[in-house]
């Protein structure tokens, strides 16, 4: 259902971005936006200026927030595309800061190795609850500037 | 040197809070402040309103940012109290989200078990570089709402 050819996807993505900015003041402060969605990957972006640290490169908290939101958003969009009402929470995450980011921030989120939407959907249908691990990364020209492995849980509202 | 009886500490703490808010736009957006410093613990605080998520409780990115900044700040204050010029970077961190936070945010940072300022200071003096692991937590009435274990590196500027 995350097929970029799905006609509903652009509307879902616009609604997701709108609600993110409306509901989360820090996402507004970061000037976050959806850069791309499709092929089971969500890419969020944010300009460097509102996200700098004392050294003038990207603040670690901004990177952690952007990567976590990219992972959370990938699940939320998957659920909305299949018209299911869930709350989605992050449970734990491991972040690695590999290199400073001196440019606008990007965060790519994908399912981690060994995870599948089929297993996630089946658990949700059977138990009303499903866990999934995601791999998120902030690429720069030289490679990944940071990575985040995170585990999320989705709980059906009804 | 983090003895609360040290007369220079209140000035150091005020300068630290000022520079944090001046240099990091996201710290300003979070309305972060230093709540307490002494006994080798730094406590940062932020009101809930600018740090909510779509559910009305604390945004995970705000919690991750606050806990990471508390750890980073503990090291920065230790270095400033002993008049050393270093850059301090977070290298990796593991975050656990245990319960939602429905109140103003607090982040407590301390050295992790097995770490000491003596070892840190000795490494910095010998090699101009030192690593240290910190344990940070966001307590609420029922216990810790989230915890962060993070590894930082300090590199002498000269």
Interface residues (C-beta under 8 A of the other chain):
Chain A: X19 X20 X23 X24 X25 X26 X29 X30 X49 X50 X51 X52 X53 X54 X55 X59 X60 X61 X62 X64 X65 X66 X68 X69 X72 X87 X89 X90 X91 X92 X93 X94 X95 X96 X97
Chain B: X19 X20 X23 X24 X25 X26 X29 X30 X49 X50 X51 X52 X53 X54 X55 X59 X60 X61 X62 X64 X65 X66 X68 X69 X72 X87 X89 X90 X91 X92 X93 X94 X95 X96 X97
